[in-house]
Amino acid sequence: MRRIRAGAAIGIGLAVLLVAGAVGGWWFFRSGDGGQEPIVVGSTSAPALVDPGAAYDAGSWALMSNLYQSLLTFVPGQEKPVPDAAESCGFTDTELTVFRCRLRDDLTFSNGDPITPEDVVFSYERVLAMAERARREAGDDSIPDEDKFVSTGPAALLSTLEAVRIDDRDIVFELNQPDATFPFIVAGSAGAIVDRDSYEELEPRTDGQVVGSGPYLLTGFEPGVLAELEPNPRYRGAAEVPAFPITVRYFQQAEDGTPAERLLAEAWQAGELDVNDGRMPPQVMAEINTSDPDFRVSESADGTVRLLAFNTREGAPMANETARQVAATLIDREAISRHVQEDTVEPLYSLIPVGFTGHGTPYYDQYRDRDPDELRAELEEAGLEVPVAFHLAYSRGAASNEEADLIERQLEADGLFEVEVEYYDWHEFIPTVYGQRPFDAYLIGWSPDFPDPATFTDTLLGPGDTLNTGYHNDVIDELIARTQAEPDRGRAAEDFRVIHEHAADEVPIIPIWQEKHITISRPDITGIQHLSTNSGVWRLWELRRI
């Protein structure tokens, strides 16, 4: 049974779609940067926040990578971080527990304040302090659930950070264990530098204002609708000062239930966008003609994956691993990829996607071709009442309604499960995922924080428990620690494969598919091939109008 919490059922006439797609079109005639016409970019990944201390979603990280600087960053064609706000960075010991960066001396925030080592230290300690506040309030029964601070932001990525201190213009990170991935973490939005005089230590900034030092200034922001960016003339770092202003238009599911992907497609077809970097309906994506001279196309393997995560805590409907194993057996990824996603994605049988060290197929090897009667017997032997009833939540995503419906049918086909499927708006979905009473199960997209298999391992399966499944495995934790101590990431491949075989055994998360990333632009726009990679950096500054 499926319920949609946000308005009526899907389906709407073409005329209404065109009107909906045209709303806000007057923004396109605005100009900035001395009269230059902004490049208009469409996206279906609206940011939840623009504060790096509390935001930990793909849309937020993408936008923030243009507005803030980190000590390190990623540049096109390189998988290793390079200096951005730093002059240099590196481990100073062979144990990989002391990481030192020298801050550039020519950096200023957008408000004119100089960037100091104290600002860097404040930025890291603030992430950890807000996460600690969330954990503290979670266990305080005197605070009503609706008043609790639930966001832990990117703190899970900083789980190995013991202390951060200043030595002249150097920032010294002291780690509680070897961590070869720490430079990757520093290069992402978890390491974004904020002005300590403009941001509260324990409160995320929610006014839509940004004081940063990235390539762009945020000059206009309407949550879920648009972001206006102007080149930051004060920027000094790995990139050049951008050549063009940018207007990002965000598309979200309408109140009448029209999917964001449909609205994005209509805006693109109506000529309202210069660059389309979001996901349109699979049927539209499948019909893209890459040889059409009317637009440019960039297609690449993407690390973004679709996952089905379970609440594994005692008392939850899917706490028993046998129930999760049976669910993993019944999920038909090929059917989802072909019939729902129109072959615009690839079936995925590991939490580590294709293109990353350690990729394998443990979910294919362990869960296929099982007789339904055998599966029923296993559920009953585990002491479970059949059908096993649970609630499956989902939110935004291409063809998300059709996908959730098909998964429901697959799980219920042989009478082994009874699934209540429910759609949630993103602003309600995310707080519940990370809250004290998470969903029984939920579908969610996961984008890599950096180009290393640890982003699908440490954060999803380790002590940080980023998806709040409640899962813990001592063997996996030990193997994760071993991979973190290995500076040669290729040599860690076998440990990563073993970790994900253990994960497939106990099934806290089921991988569904891996995305193919397609970006389209008008023929007078260049740079789209550098816009998105598996680093989490969204390089809007690479876009040019010719």
Buried (B, 14 or more C-beta within 10 A) or exposed (E): EBEBEBBEEBEBEEEEBEEBBEEBEEBBEEEBBEEBBBBBBBBBBBBBBBBBBBBBBBBBBBBBBBBBBBBBBBBEEEEEBBBBBBBEBEBEEEEBBBBBBBBBEEBBBBBEBEBBBEBBBBBBBBBBBBBEBBEEBBEEEEEEEEEBBBBBBBBBBBBBBEEBEBEEBBBBBBBEBBBBBBBBBBBBBBBBBBBBEBBEEEBBBEEBEBBBBBBBBBBBBEBBBBBBBBBBEBBBBBBEBBBBBBBBBBBBBBEBBBBBBBBBBBBBBEEBBBBBBBBBBBEBBEEBEEEEEEBBBBEBBBBBBBBBBBBBEEEBBBBBBBBBBBBBBBBBBEBBBBBBBBEBBBBBBBBBBEBBBBBBEBBBEBBEEEEBEEBBEBBEEBEBEBBBEBBBBBBBBBBBBBBBBBBBEBBBEBEBBBBBBBBBBBEEBBBBBBBEEBBBBBBBBBBBBBBBBBBBBBBBBBEBBBBBBBBEBEEBBEBBBBBBBBEEBEEBBEBBBBBBBBBBEBBBBBBBBBBBBBBBBBEEBBBBBBBBBBBBBBBBBBBBBE
